[in-house]
Amino acid sequence: MEENRIRKRINFTLAENTLAKLDEMADELGSSKSKLIDIAIDNLHARFEASLQLKQNNPDK
């Protein structure tokens, strides 16, 4: 149970830090935070798909 609580706290902290950084970037780039979030989600999705494809092509790794 303790490990699960720690994982949740780490995930929450990472999400907070990510949103704070996106706020900074939006200000620097003159863009909206929602547009940057969309780009970040697209990027994460592409990475996930690439990782999944690698695992399917190399099941031993």
PyMOL Python script that loads the backbone (N, CA, C, O; Angstrom):
from pymol import cmd

cmd.read_pdbstr("""\
ATOM      1  N   MET A   1       0.817  -1.205   0.000  1.00  0.00           N
ATOM      2  CA  MET A   1       0.000   0.000   0.000  1.00  0.00           C
ATOM      3  C   MET A   1       0.856   1.263   0.000  1.00  0.00           C
ATOM      4  O   MET A   1       0.545   2.234  -0.689  1.00  0.00           O
ATOM      5  N   GLU A   2       1.909   1.240   0.760  1.00  0.00           N
ATOM      6  CA  GLU A   2       2.787   2.418   0.851  1.00  0.00           C
ATOM      7  C   GLU A   2       3.376   2.766  -0.523  1.00  0.00           C
ATOM      8  O   GLU A   2       3.459   3.936  -0.894  1.00  0.00           O
ATOM      9  N   GLU A   3       3.778   1.743  -1.263  1.00  0.00           N
ATOM     10  CA  GLU A   3       4.353   1.984  -2.588  1.00  0.00           C
ATOM     11  C   GLU A   3       3.327   2.633  -3.525  1.00  0.00           C
ATOM     12  O   GLU A   3       3.679   3.513  -4.311  1.00  0.00           O
ATOM     13  N   ASN A   4       2.088   2.211  -3.448  1.00  0.00           N
ATOM     14  CA  ASN A   4       1.037   2.784  -4.277  1.00  0.00           C
ATOM     15  C   ASN A   4       0.824   4.263  -3.940  1.00  0.00           C
ATOM     16  O   ASN A   4       0.644   5.086  -4.838  1.00  0.00           O
ATOM     17  N   ARG A   5       0.846   4.594  -2.669  1.00  0.00           N
ATOM     18  CA  ARG A   5       0.686   5.985  -2.242  1.00  0.00           C
ATOM     19  C   ARG A   5       1.835   6.839  -2.754  1.00  0.00           C
ATOM     20  O   ARG A   5       1.630   7.971  -3.193  1.00  0.00           O
ATOM     21  N   ILE A   6       3.033   6.300  -2.696  1.00  0.00           N
ATOM     22  CA  ILE A   6       4.216   7.017  -3.183  1.00  0.00           C
ATOM     23  C   ILE A   6       4.116   7.226  -4.688  1.00  0.00           C
ATOM     24  O   ILE A   6       4.406   8.315  -5.183  1.00  0.00           O
ATOM     25  N   ARG A   7       3.710   6.199  -5.416  1.00  0.00           N
ATOM     26  CA  ARG A   7       3.549   6.320  -6.870  1.00  0.00           C
ATOM     27  C   ARG A   7       2.545   7.415  -7.233  1.00  0.00           C
ATOM     28  O   ARG A   7       2.782   8.213  -8.140  1.00  0.00           O
ATOM     29  N   LYS A   8       1.430   7.440  -6.519  1.00  0.00           N
ATOM     30  CA  LYS A   8       0.410   8.465  -6.781  1.00  0.00           C
ATOM     31  C   LYS A   8       0.968   9.858  -6.520  1.00  0.00           C
ATOM     32  O   LYS A   8       0.713  10.786  -7.287  1.00  0.00           O
ATOM     33  N   ARG A   9       1.726  10.005  -5.442  1.00  0.00           N
ATOM     34  CA  ARG A   9       2.302  11.308  -5.109  1.00  0.00           C
ATOM     35  C   ARG A   9       3.321  11.737  -6.162  1.00  0.00           C
ATOM     36  O   ARG A   9       3.358  12.903  -6.557  1.00  0.00           O
ATOM     37  N   ILE A  10       4.136  10.807  -6.610  1.00  0.00           N
ATOM     38  CA  ILE A  10       5.123  11.116  -7.656  1.00  0.00           C
ATOM     39  C   ILE A  10       4.406  11.536  -8.935  1.00  0.00           C
ATOM     40  O   ILE A  10       4.777  12.536  -9.550  1.00  0.00           O
ATOM     41  N   ASN A  11       3.392  10.791  -9.337  1.00  0.00           N
ATOM     42  CA  ASN A  11       2.645  11.137 -10.547  1.00  0.00           C
ATOM     43  C   ASN A  11       1.999  12.505 -10.431  1.00  0.00           C
ATOM     44  O   ASN A  11       2.007  13.279 -11.388  1.00  0.00           O
ATOM     45  N   PHE A  12       1.436  12.811  -9.262  1.00  0.00           N
ATOM     46  CA  PHE A  12       0.816  14.109  -9.044  1.00  0.00           C
ATOM     47  C   PHE A  12       1.850  15.227  -9.145  1.00  0.00           C
ATOM     48  O   PHE A  12       1.601  16.259  -9.769  1.00  0.00           O
ATOM     49  N   THR A  13       3.003  15.014  -8.530  1.00  0.00           N
ATOM     50  CA  THR A  13       4.073  16.015  -8.566  1.00  0.00           C
ATOM     51  C   THR A  13       4.575  16.226  -9.987  1.00  0.00           C
ATOM     52  O   THR A  13       4.807  17.363 -10.398  1.00  0.00           O
ATOM     53  N   LEU A  14       4.743  15.152 -10.737  1.00  0.00           N
ATOM     54  CA  LEU A  14       5.170  15.270 -12.135  1.00  0.00           C
ATOM     55  C   LEU A  14       4.144  16.046 -12.957  1.00  0.00           C
ATOM     56  O   LEU A  14       4.510  16.879 -13.786  1.00  0.00           O
ATOM     57  N   ALA A  15       2.881  15.776 -12.730  1.00  0.00           N
ATOM     58  CA  ALA A  15       1.828  16.493 -13.454  1.00  0.00           C
ATOM     59  C   ALA A  15       1.838  17.978 -13.104  1.00  0.00           C
ATOM     60  O   ALA A  15       1.714  18.829 -13.984  1.00  0.00           O
ATOM     61  N   GLU A  16       1.985  18.285 -11.820  1.00  0.00           N
ATOM     62  CA  GLU A  16       2.062  19.693 -11.398  1.00  0.00           C
ATOM     63  C   GLU A  16       3.230  20.398 -12.065  1.00  0.00           C
ATOM     64  O   GLU A  16       3.081  21.500 -12.593  1.00  0.00           O
ATOM     65  N   ASN A  17       4.394  19.758 -12.039  1.00  0.00           N
ATOM     66  CA  ASN A  17       5.597  20.361 -12.625  1.00  0.00           C
ATOM     67  C   ASN A  17       5.456  20.533 -14.134  1.00  0.00           C
ATOM     68  O   ASN A  17       5.908  21.530 -14.696  1.00  0.00           O
ATOM     69  N   THR A  18       4.833  19.567 -14.779  1.00  0.00           N
ATOM     70  CA  THR A  18       4.625  19.651 -16.227  1.00  0.00           C
ATOM     71  C   THR A  18       3.718  20.816 -16.579  1.00  0.00           C
ATOM     72  O   THR A  18       4.003  21.571 -17.508  1.00  0.00           O
ATOM     73  N   LEU A  19       2.627  20.965 -15.840  1.00  0.00           N
ATOM     74  CA  LEU A  19       1.713  22.077 -16.103  1.00  0.00           C
ATOM     75  C   LEU A  19       2.377  23.425 -15.837  1.00  0.00           C
ATOM     76  O   LEU A  19       2.151  24.387 -16.572  1.00  0.00           O
ATOM     77  N   ALA A  20       3.191  23.494 -14.794  1.00  0.00           N
ATOM     78  CA  ALA A  20       3.901  24.742 -14.500  1.00  0.00           C
ATOM     79  C   ALA A  20       4.865  25.081 -15.631  1.00  0.00           C
ATOM     80  O   ALA A  20       4.966  26.238 -16.039  1.00  0.00           O
ATOM     81  N   LYS A  21       5.568  24.082 -16.134  1.00  0.00           N
ATOM     82  CA  LYS A  21       6.496  24.308 -17.242  1.00  0.00           C
ATOM     83  C   LYS A  21       5.737  24.714 -18.513  1.00  0.00           C
ATOM     84  O   LYS A  21       6.204  25.574 -19.260  1.00  0.00           O
ATOM     85  N   LEU A  22       4.589  24.109 -18.761  1.00  0.00           N
ATOM     86  CA  LEU A  22       3.792  24.486 -19.919  1.00  0.00           C
ATOM     87  C   LEU A  22       3.312  25.933 -19.806  1.00  0.00           C
ATOM     88  O   LEU A  22       3.236  26.640 -20.811  1.00  0.00           O
ATOM     89  N   ASP A  23       2.989  26.373 -18.598  1.00  0.00           N
ATOM     90  CA  ASP A  23       2.627  27.777 -18.381  1.00  0.00           C
ATOM     91  C   ASP A  23       3.779  28.694 -18.780  1.00  0.00           C
ATOM     92  O   ASP A  23       3.589  29.686 -19.484  1.00  0.00           O
ATOM     93  N   GLU A  24       4.981  28.340 -18.313  1.00  0.00           N
ATOM     94  CA  GLU A  24       6.175  29.133 -18.647  1.00  0.00           C
ATOM     95  C   GLU A  24       6.395  29.164 -20.161  1.00  0.00           C
ATOM     96  O   GLU A  24       6.642  30.220 -20.745  1.00  0.00           O
ATOM     97  N   MET A  25       6.302  28.000 -20.775  1.00  0.00           N
ATOM     98  CA  MET A  25       6.533  27.916 -22.216  1.00  0.00           C
ATOM     99  C   MET A  25       5.490  28.704 -22.994  1.00  0.00           C
ATOM    100  O   MET A  25       5.814  29.356 -23.987  1.00  0.00           O
ATOM    101  N   ALA A  26       4.243  28.648 -22.549  1.00  0.00           N
ATOM    102  CA  ALA A  26       3.176  29.385 -23.229  1.00  0.00           C
ATOM    103  C   ALA A  26       3.480  30.881 -23.199  1.00  0.00           C
ATOM    104  O   ALA A  26       3.296  31.582 -24.194  1.00  0.00           O
ATOM    105  N   ASP A  27       3.945  31.361 -22.048  1.00  0.00           N
ATOM    106  CA  ASP A  27       4.312  32.776 -21.938  1.00  0.00           C
ATOM    107  C   ASP A  27       5.477  33.114 -22.854  1.00  0.00           C
ATOM    108  O   ASP A  27       5.452  34.129 -23.550  1.00  0.00           O
ATOM    109  N   GLU A  28       6.506  32.258 -22.853  1.00  0.00           N
ATOM    110  CA  GLU A  28       7.700  32.502 -23.666  1.00  0.00           C
ATOM    111  C   GLU A  28       7.382  32.483 -25.157  1.00  0.00           C
ATOM    112  O   GLU A  28       7.905  33.297 -25.920  1.00  0.00           O
ATOM    113  N   LEU A  29       6.526  31.556 -25.568  1.00  0.00           N
ATOM    114  CA  LEU A  29       6.234  31.369 -26.986  1.00  0.00           C
ATOM    115  C   LEU A  29       5.043  32.194 -27.466  1.00  0.00           C
ATOM    116  O   LEU A  29       4.765  32.259 -28.663  1.00  0.00           O
ATOM    117  N   GLY A  30       4.350  32.817 -26.533  1.00  0.00           N
ATOM    118  CA  GLY A  30       3.167  33.578 -26.914  1.00  0.00           C
ATOM    119  C   GLY A  30       2.046  32.689 -27.415  1.00  0.00           C
ATOM    120  O   GLY A  30       1.274  33.084 -28.288  1.00  0.00           O
ATOM    121  N   SER A  31       1.960  31.508 -26.870  1.00  0.00           N
ATOM    122  CA  SER A  31       0.959  30.536 -27.275  1.00  0.00           C
ATOM    123  C   SER A  31       0.038  30.256 -26.090  1.00  0.00           C
ATOM    124  O   SER A  31       0.305  30.678 -24.964  1.00  0.00           O
ATOM    125  N   SER A  32      -1.041  29.543 -26.362  1.00  0.00           N
ATOM    126  CA  SER A  32      -1.943  29.179 -25.266  1.00  0.00           C
ATOM    127  C   SER A  32      -1.468  27.874 -24.630  1.00  0.00           C
ATOM    128  O   SER A  32      -0.870  27.019 -25.282  1.00  0.00           O
ATOM    129  N   LYS A  33      -1.755  27.754 -23.340  1.00  0.00           N
ATOM    130  CA  LYS A  33      -1.376  26.531 -22.640  1.00  0.00           C
ATOM    131  C   LYS A  33      -2.127  25.336 -23.223  1.00  0.00           C
ATOM    132  O   LYS A  33      -1.569  24.242 -23.315  1.00  0.00           O
ATOM    133  N   SER A  34      -3.376  25.530 -23.613  1.00  0.00           N
ATOM    134  CA  SER A  34      -4.152  24.408 -24.149  1.00  0.00           C
ATOM    135  C   SER A  34      -3.540  23.886 -25.446  1.00  0.00           C
ATOM    136  O   SER A  34      -3.550  22.680 -25.693  1.00  0.00           O
ATOM    137  N   LYS A  35      -3.001  24.792 -26.284  1.00  0.00           N
ATOM    138  CA  LYS A  35      -2.353  24.346 -27.517  1.00  0.00           C
ATOM    139  C   LYS A  35      -1.096  23.541 -27.188  1.00  0.00           C
ATOM    140  O   LYS A  35      -0.833  22.514 -27.815  1.00  0.00           O
ATOM    141  N   LEU A  36      -0.323  24.003 -26.210  1.00  0.00           N
ATOM    142  CA  LEU A  36       0.881  23.267 -25.807  1.00  0.00           C
ATOM    143  C   LEU A  36       0.525  21.921 -25.199  1.00  0.00           C
ATOM    144  O   LEU A  36       1.235  20.938 -25.410  1.00  0.00           O
ATOM    145  N   ILE A  37      -0.561  21.867 -24.452  1.00  0.00           N
ATOM    146  CA  ILE A  37      -1.003  20.589 -23.877  1.00  0.00           C
ATOM    147  C   ILE A  37      -1.381  19.630 -24.996  1.00  0.00           C
ATOM    148  O   ILE A  37      -1.034  18.450 -24.942  1.00  0.00           O
ATOM    149  N   ASP A  38      -2.090  20.123 -26.010  1.00  0.00           N
ATOM    150  CA  ASP A  38      -2.439  19.274 -27.162  1.00  0.00           C
ATOM    151  C   ASP A  38      -1.188  18.730 -27.845  1.00  0.00           C
ATOM    152  O   ASP A  38      -1.133  17.554 -28.205  1.00  0.00           O
ATOM    153  N   ILE A  39      -0.187  19.588 -28.023  1.00  0.00           N
ATOM    154  CA  ILE A  39       1.065  19.158 -28.651  1.00  0.00           C
ATOM    155  C   ILE A  39       1.767  18.123 -27.779  1.00  0.00           C
ATOM    156  O   ILE A  39       2.277  17.124 -28.285  1.00  0.00           O
ATOM    157  N   ALA A  40       1.791  18.363 -26.468  1.00  0.00           N
ATOM    158  CA  ALA A  40       2.440  17.428 -25.544  1.00  0.00           C
ATOM    159  C   ALA A  40       1.738  16.072 -25.562  1.00  0.00           C
ATOM    160  O   ALA A  40       2.396  15.031 -25.549  1.00  0.00           O
ATOM    161  N   ILE A  41       0.421  16.081 -25.591  1.00  0.00           N
ATOM    162  CA  ILE A  41      -0.334  14.822 -25.635  1.00  0.00           C
ATOM    163  C   ILE A  41      -0.054  14.081 -26.936  1.00  0.00           C
ATOM    164  O   ILE A  41       0.142  12.866 -26.933  1.00  0.00           O
ATOM    165  N   ASP A  42      -0.037  14.808 -28.039  1.00  0.00           N
ATOM    166  CA  ASP A  42       0.291  14.186 -29.331  1.00  0.00           C
ATOM    167  C   ASP A  42       1.683  13.564 -29.303  1.00  0.00           C
ATOM    168  O   ASP A  42       1.891  12.463 -29.813  1.00  0.00           O
ATOM    169  N   ASN A  43       2.637  14.283 -28.697  1.00  0.00           N
ATOM    170  CA  ASN A  43       4.008  13.793 -28.594  1.00  0.00           C
ATOM    171  C   ASN A  43       4.059  12.521 -27.748  1.00  0.00           C
ATOM    172  O   ASN A  43       4.694  11.541 -28.138  1.00  0.00           O
ATOM    173  N   LEU A  44       3.394  12.533 -26.597  1.00  0.00           N
ATOM    174  CA  LEU A  44       3.379  11.350 -25.736  1.00  0.00           C
ATOM    175  C   LEU A  44       2.712  10.166 -26.435  1.00  0.00           C
ATOM    176  O   LEU A  44       3.170   9.030 -26.314  1.00  0.00           O
ATOM    177  N   HIS A  45       1.644  10.434 -27.157  1.00  0.00           N
ATOM    178  CA  HIS A  45       0.954   9.372 -27.884  1.00  0.00           C
ATOM    179  C   HIS A  45       1.868   8.764 -28.944  1.00  0.00           C
ATOM    180  O   HIS A  45       1.924   7.544 -29.100  1.00  0.00           O
ATOM    181  N   ALA A  46       2.579   9.616 -29.664  1.00  0.00           N
ATOM    182  CA  ALA A  46       3.502   9.117 -30.694  1.00  0.00           C
ATOM    183  C   ALA A  46       4.608   8.276 -30.063  1.00  0.00           C
ATOM    184  O   ALA A  46       4.990   7.239 -30.606  1.00  0.00           O
ATOM    185  N   ARG A  47       5.120   8.718 -28.925  1.00  0.00           N
ATOM    186  CA  ARG A  47       6.160   7.935 -28.235  1.00  0.00           C
ATOM    187  C   ARG A  47       5.618   6.594 -27.777  1.00  0.00           C
ATOM    188  O   ARG A  47       6.285   5.568 -27.911  1.00  0.00           O
ATOM    189  N   PHE A  48       4.405   6.603 -27.236  1.00  0.00           N
ATOM    190  CA  PHE A  48       3.783   5.362 -26.784  1.00  0.00           C
ATOM    191  C   PHE A  48       3.601   4.406 -27.957  1.00  0.00           C
ATOM    192  O   PHE A  48       3.924   3.224 -27.850  1.00  0.00           O
ATOM    193  N   GLU A  49       3.088   4.909 -29.071  1.00  0.00           N
ATOM    194  CA  GLU A  49       2.881   4.073 -30.253  1.00  0.00           C
ATOM    195  C   GLU A  49       4.199   3.504 -30.767  1.00  0.00           C
ATOM    196  O   GLU A  49       4.265   2.338 -31.157  1.00  0.00           O
ATOM    197  N   ALA A  50       5.248   4.324 -30.769  1.00  0.00           N
ATOM    198  CA  ALA A  50       6.560   3.848 -31.223  1.00  0.00           C
ATOM    199  C   ALA A  50       7.090   2.769 -30.283  1.00  0.00           C
ATOM    200  O   ALA A  50       7.643   1.764 -30.730  1.00  0.00           O
ATOM    201  N   SER A  51       6.921   2.982 -28.989  1.00  0.00           N
ATOM    202  CA  SER A  51       7.370   1.992 -28.004  1.00  0.00           C
ATOM    203  C   SER A  51       6.604   0.686 -28.165  1.00  0.00           C
ATOM    204  O   SER A  51       7.186  -0.397 -28.116  1.00  0.00           O
ATOM    205  N   LEU A  52       5.304   0.800 -28.356  1.00  0.00           N
ATOM    206  CA  LEU A  52       4.479  -0.386 -28.553  1.00  0.00           C
ATOM    207  C   LEU A  52       4.899  -1.132 -29.815  1.00  0.00           C
ATOM    208  O   LEU A  52       4.972  -2.361 -29.814  1.00  0.00           O
ATOM    209  N   GLN A  53       5.170  -0.409 -30.871  1.00  0.00           N
ATOM    210  CA  GLN A  53       5.606  -1.024 -32.127  1.00  0.00           C
ATOM    211  C   GLN A  53       6.940  -1.746 -31.939  1.00  0.00           C
ATOM    212  O   GLN A  53       7.123  -2.855 -32.441  1.00  0.00           O
ATOM    213  N   LEU A  54       7.869  -1.122 -31.220  1.00  0.00           N
ATOM    214  CA  LEU A  54       9.157  -1.769 -30.953  1.00  0.00           C
ATOM    215  C   LEU A  54       8.965  -3.075 -30.167  1.00  0.00           C
ATOM    216  O   LEU A  54       9.610  -4.082 -30.458  1.00  0.00           O
ATOM    217  N   LYS A  55       8.085  -3.046 -29.182  1.00  0.00           N
ATOM    218  CA  LYS A  55       7.839  -4.239 -28.386  1.00  0.00           C
ATOM    219  C   LYS A  55       7.207  -5.344 -29.229  1.00  0.00           C
ATOM    220  O   LYS A  55       7.518  -6.522 -29.052  1.00  0.00           O
ATOM    221  N   GLN A  56       6.331  -4.964 -30.136  1.00  0.00           N
ATOM    222  CA  GLN A  56       5.706  -5.960 -31.001  1.00  0.00           C
ATOM    223  C   GLN A  56       6.711  -6.549 -31.986  1.00  0.00           C
ATOM    224  O   GLN A  56       6.638  -7.732 -32.319  1.00  0.00           O
ATOM    225  N   ASN A  57       7.643  -5.728 -32.450  1.00  0.00           N
ATOM    226  CA  ASN A  57       8.653  -6.191 -33.407  1.00  0.00           C
ATOM    227  C   ASN A  57       9.783  -6.948 -32.741  1.00  0.00           C
ATOM    228  O   ASN A  57      10.443  -7.769 -33.378  1.00  0.00           O
ATOM    229  N   ASN A  58      10.014  -6.678 -31.454  1.00  0.00           N
ATOM    230  CA  ASN A  58      11.091  -7.327 -30.700  1.00  0.00           C
ATOM    231  C   ASN A  58      10.538  -7.845 -29.371  1.00  0.00           C
ATOM    232  O   ASN A  58      10.841  -7.277 -28.321  1.00  0.00           O
ATOM    233  N   PRO A  59       9.748  -8.892 -29.395  1.00  0.00           N
ATOM    234  CA  PRO A  59       9.087  -9.372 -28.155  1.00  0.00           C
ATOM    235  C   PRO A  59      10.068  -9.874 -27.101  1.00  0.00           C
ATOM    236  O   PRO A  59       9.703  -9.959 -25.928  1.00  0.00           O
ATOM    237  N   ASP A  60      11.288 -10.206 -27.474  1.00  0.00           N
ATOM    238  CA  ASP A  60      12.266 -10.706 -26.504  1.00  0.00           C
ATOM    239  C   ASP A  60      12.866  -9.602 -25.648  1.00  0.00           C
ATOM    240  O   ASP A  60      13.452  -9.881 -24.602  1.00  0.00           O
ATOM    241  N   LYS A  61      12.730  -8.366 -26.074  1.00  0.00           N
ATOM    242  CA  LYS A  61      13.367  -7.257 -25.338  1.00  0.00           C
ATOM    243  C   LYS A  61      12.397  -6.615 -24.404  1.00  0.00           C
ATOM    244  O   LYS A  61      12.750  -5.667 -23.703  1.00  0.00           O
TER     245      LYS A  61
END
""", "prot")
cmd.dss("prot")
cmd.show_as("cartoon", "prot")
cmd.util.cbc("prot")
cmd.orient("prot")
